[in-house]
Amino acid sequence: MIAAGLFWALRKGGLPLFPPADAFRELNVWAVVLFAPMCVLSNLLRTYRWIYLLRPINPRLSGVRVLGIGAVGLASIMFAPLRMGEIVRPWLLAQDREVFFVHAAGTVVAERIVDGLVLTGVLAISLLIADPLSPLPNHLGQLQLPVALVPAIANSAFLGFVGAFIAMALFYFWRDAARRLVFSVIGAVSKPLAQWLTRQIERLADSLQFLLSRKHGVAFIRDTLAYWLTTALSLWLLLRGAGAPATLSQTCVTLGVMGLSTLLPSGPGFFGTYQLGAYCGLAMFFPESVVLSSGAVFTFFSYTVQLLVALLFLLGGLGIMARTTPGAALTHDPDAIPSRSSGSP
């Protein structure tokens, strides 16, 4: 329903889902050819770096199997609506019983916080460097777009992710206090439930061990920066190849706006929000004639290639999972609630 509503809004607003025929005249086909492997590389970096968050929890984890699970999770994020695919990775990994679900889910949350911090930080810096139109337009085609609000939204998002990162760090360093607080409050009602909840808090805190790991934390940050740099360079190449004279800073702003737009509720494949984010970012720097021609070519190919790459990762991930096996299982049910005879933590 969301996808249908966005499809109607785009069509009514005159924003092309498929570029007009004359827009392809300036397209450099080699830009698309090179964009595809760069997109594969960036998603490989994005997928494999998860192992660095998991290894402090369980050093025996297979990097190949985690890559397969991560590839399936990446495709699930792309194709499932409302970002419901985010739950797939921790759920699949928990089925191997090498890492508890709460452990895996905590690493996914940490990964998203770091990604948001990097993306919004790059967006805020790029907004200071790039040269936007003045005044910023308030519409594109027949559709009202809040282009003028982008700087304020970007700064607010950056501060929000900074706050989330600080909260994550504080939670890790003060987890004993959080555990005692939960046990004292919930224990007044039910000690078994309080014991179960405090165990989940401990596991959630354990998922943040990379914060103090020089080996794994540095590797994760390295691959995260490489992932975002490769993504920005690939989009810059595609934008130039589509005929838009974009600078790298303008491309980073567009990438940031696209990233923030995909946080909004959307249908499968981020359909609608992806296109709106791309058009909104480009409208900050280029006249409407360029956005609806070269910008439409860029939006179409960047979206289509990423859908195909997600499908490729889905098939590859399923193949890896079928050919690999998990290691030693956990010693007890990760979701079991302790009996009433259990002692205090």
N, C-alpha and C positions, 0 to 999 in steps of 0.2 A: 504493500500500500504506500509506504514511504517512497519507494522507487518510482511508482506510478505517478505520485504527486510531483516529484521532482522532474520527471520526464515531461509532465504537462507544463510545469513552470518554465522549463528551458525552452520548450517549443513555443509557448505563448510569448515569452520574452525575446524570441528571435535569436537565441544563442544556439549555434549549430552543434548537433551531436556528431554529424558527419560533415567535414569541411566542404565548402563549395568547390566545384571542379576547377575553377581558375586559381584557387589557392594552392594547388599542387604545382603550379608552374615554377615557383621558386624553391621547391623542395629538393634538397640534396639527398638522394637515396642512400648514399654512404653514411649519412648521419644516422639514419634508422638502422642500417646494418651494424654500425658500431655501437649504437645505443643498446641493442639487445644483449650482447655479451657483457657490457658494463653493468646492465641491470641484473644479469645472472650473478656477476661477481659481488655486487653490493648486497644482494640477498643471501649469498653464501656467507659473507662476513656477518651479516645480521643474524643468520641462523646459528652458525657454529659458535659464536661468542657466548652463547648460553652456557656452554660447558664450563666456562670460567666462574660462573656463579654457582654451579652445582658441585664442582670438584671439592671446595672446602667442606661441603656437607658429606660427600661420599667420594673419596679419591678413586674408587674402583670403577666408577661409571665409564662405560664405553663411549668414546667420543663419536664413533661412527653411528652407534644407535641413537645417541642424543641428537645427532645431525638429522637422522631420519625422522625422529619424532618432531624435531623443530621444523623440518620442511613441511610435514603434514599440518603442523600448527600454523605455519605461515600462510598456507593456502586456505586454511579454515578462517583465519582472520580476514582474508580477502573476500571469500565467497559467502560467509555467514553474515546475516544482517545484525545490526545493532552491536557489532563487535563481540558477539557471542563466541566467536572463534577463539578469543583469548583464553577460554577455559580448557581448550583442547589439549594444549601442551602439558600443563600440570596433570590433567586427568590421565592422559596416555602414559606419562612417566610414572605416575603412581601405580598403574596396573602392573608395572614391572616389579614393584615392591622393593625397589632399591632406595627410593626416596619417598618420604611421606608427601601426601598431596599438599599439606600446608607449607612444607618446605618448598616444593616446586612452585606453588602459587606465589609465595613470598618473593622468590627470585624473579618471577614475571613482573610483579608489581615494581620491584626495584629497577628492573630493566626499563620499564616504561617511564619511571621517574627520571632516570638518567637520560633517556632518549628525549623526553620533553624538555629537560634542562638544556641539553645541547642544541636542540632544534630552535627553541625560543631564544636562547642566547645568541645563536648565529643570526636569527631573524632581527633581533634588536640591534645588533652591531651593523648588519647590512642596511638597515633602515637609515642609519647615520651616514653611511657611505654612498648609497645609491641616490640618484637624482630623480625624484618622482615628478609627475606632472603637477602643475600649480595653476588653478586649484584642482584638487583631486575630483574626479567625476563622481556623481551620486547615482549613476545609472549606466547600464550597458545594453544596447538595443532598447527593448521596451521593458527591461527588467531592472528594478531598483536594486542596486548593489551597494552595501555599506563600505565602499572603498575608503572613504575618509576616516572610518573608525578603525582601520587596520592598525595604525601605530599605537593607539590606546589599547586595543585588544592584545597586541603583541607584548606590550610592556606589562600588562596585567597578567598575561599567561606566564611570562618569564618570572615575575615575582611569585606567582602561584607555585611554579615548579621549584623555585629556590626554597620556598617554605616547605614543600613536600620533601625535598632532599634533607633539609635540616631536621624535620620531624622524623624521617627514617633513621638518620644518624642518632638522634636522641633516643629513639626507641631501642636501638641496638645497645647503646651504652647504659641505658637505664632500665634494661629489661627485668632485672631483679625487682626493682620497685614496682614495675607494671604487674609482674607476676604476683607479688604480695598483695597489691591493691585488689586485683581481681579475686584472689582467693579469700581475702577478708570480706569482700562485699558479697560474692556469690556463695561463699561457704556458709554464710548465715542462713541461706535458704536450702542449699544442697551441697554437702561436701563432695560427693562423687562428681557432680557436675562441675564444681569449682576445680577439682583435680584435673578433669578432662580439659577444661578451658585453659588452665595454666600450662598444661602440656602443649596445647596448640600455640600459646603465646611464646613458649620457649622454642618451639619449632620455627615459628615465624621469625623470631630473632636470629635463630641459627641460619636462616636463609640469607641474612645480611652479613655473613662472615667475610665476604669479599672486601668489605670496607676496610679491614685491617690486614688484608693479605697482599703483600707486595707482589708476589708472583701472579696470583690470579686477578687481583684488582687492576694492576697495571695492564695485563693482557686484555682484560675486558674493555678498559678505557681505550686502549690502542685500537682494537678492532671496531669499537663504536665510532671513533673518530674517522677511521678508514672507511667505514660503511657510509657515513654521512658525506664525507668528502667525495667518494666515488659516485654517490647518488647526485650530488650537486654538479659535478663535472659532466656526468652523463646527460643531465637535463640541460645544462648549458650547451653542450654539443648539439642536442636535438633542437633546442630553440634557435640556435644559429643556422642549423641545417634547414629549419622550416622557413627561414627568411626573416626572422625577428632579430634586429641588431642588439641583442641583450648583452649586458655585461655580467660578470660572475656575481657581483653583488645584487644586481636585479634578479638574477636567477635564484639566488639564495632567499631573497624576499618572497619570490613566487613559491619556492619550495616550502618555506615556512607557513605561508598562507594555506597552501594545499594540505600541509600536515595538520594545522589547526582545524581546517574544515572537515577532515575525516574523523575528528573527535565528535562531531555532531551526529545525532541519530540518522542512520542511513540504511538503505536496503542492501541486498547482496552486491558485493564488489565495490562498495562505496559509490555506487552509481548515483549520480546527481551531485552529491557533495564534493566529489573529486573534481568534476567539471566546473562547478561553481567556484571552488577554491582556485583552480587554475586561471579562470577568466578574471576573477577578482584580483589576483596577484598581478597578472599582466596588465590589467586596466590601470594600475598605478603608474605605469611607465610609457605605455604606448597608446596612440589614438585608437578609436574604435575600429577604424578600417583595418588596422594591423591586427588587433586582437581577434576580430571575427574572420580573418583570413589566415595569416601565418600562425596566430595564436590557436585557431581552431585545428590546424594541422598538428601543431605541437601537442595539444590536449588529446586529440584522437590517437596519435601514435604512442604517446607516453602511457595512456590508459590501456590501450589494446595490448601493447607489448608486456606490460606488467601483469595483465590478466593471463596471458599465455605463459609467462614465466611462473606465475603462481600455480597454474595447471601442471607445468613441467615439474615443479617442486613437489606437488601432491603425488604424482605418479612415482617420482624418484624416491620420495620419502616412504611411500608404501612398499616399494621394492626393497629398500634398505631394512625396514622393519620386518619384512617377511624373511630376510636372509640373515638376520642377526637375532641373538637371544640375550635376554637380560642375565645379569650375574646372580649373586646370592640374594635370596629374598629377605625381607625384613622379618624380624622374629615374631611380630604380632600384628594384629589387624590395626592399620593406622586410623580407622574410623570407629574403633570400639570405644564405647563409654565405660569407664571403670565401674566395677560393682560397688555396692555399698560397704563391702568389707575392706575396701582399699584404705590404706593409711593416708596421712596428710603428706603433701609434697615436701 
